[in-house]
Amino acid sequence: MDAAPANASQRKLLAIYLNDHLAGATGGVELAGRAARANRGRTPDISARVRALTEEVRADRRSLREIMAALGVTTAHHKVFAAWLGEKAGRFKLNAGVLRRSPLSALIEVEALHLAVQGKARGWRTLLAAAEREPGLDAQHLRTLLDRAQQQLIELEDLHHEVATQVFGTRGHRPA
């Protein structure tokens, strides 16, 4: 049995939802970019992996914008700007280093990226469910995006372990 098409109220909620995720993706792209720049010159393996992850996060944000365009959803620029500004303000937290970058910064960035990617994965799952009622959503493309988010979470778990080991000098708990 096919689901009934989305009604006007549901489409409005979908537009708000997509804009909220676009704002989150904007913050995530900024955070990933900062982490990639900050990790230049560090352990070459970690630096390359963070750069690759950053490119994927950027591509995912582009995919979200394409989904919005295909659905005719207008960008709420104030939300995007607020997320961009919020990420910039988040740089001023004190991680035991006032004049230079603290070793904790890399660890906190990986943890924040992990949370952002978890949110992104939830968003792709929600859109995949909405694809039953919204013909403008490509379920196969959403499954591909969800699979990539799952791989990013695995990569971030591994990066977290490596960075925590560098910061605290212990082997710590390896992800399963």
Stockholm file with secondary structure:
# STOCKHOLM 1.0

chainA/1-176         MDAAPANASQRKLLAIYLNDHLAGATGGVELAGRAARANRGRTPDISARVRALTEEVRADRRSLREIMAALGVTTAHHKVFAAWLGEKAGRFKLNAGVLRRSPLSALIEVEALHLAVQGKARGWRTLLAAAEREPGLDAQHLRTLLDRAQQQLIELEDLHHEVATQVFGTRGHRPA
#=GR chainA/1-176 SS CCCCCCCHHHHHHHHHHHHHHHHHHHHHHHHHHHHHHHTTTSCHHHHHHHHHHHHHHHHHHHHHHHHHHHTTCCCCHHHHHHHHHHHHHGGGCCSSCSSSCCHHHHHHHHHHHHHHHHHHHHHHHHHHHHTTTCTTSCHHHHHHHHHHHHHHHHHHHHHHHHHHHHHHCSCCCCCC
#=GC SS_cons         CCCCCCCHHHHHHHHHHHHHHHHHHHHHHHHHHHHHHHTTTSCHHHHHHHHHHHHHHHHHHHHHHHHHHHTTCCCCHHHHHHHHHHHHHGGGCCSSCSSSCCHHHHHHHHHHHHHHHHHHHHHHHHHHHHTTTCTTSCHHHHHHHHHHHHHHHHHHHHHHHHHHHHHHCSCCCCCC
//
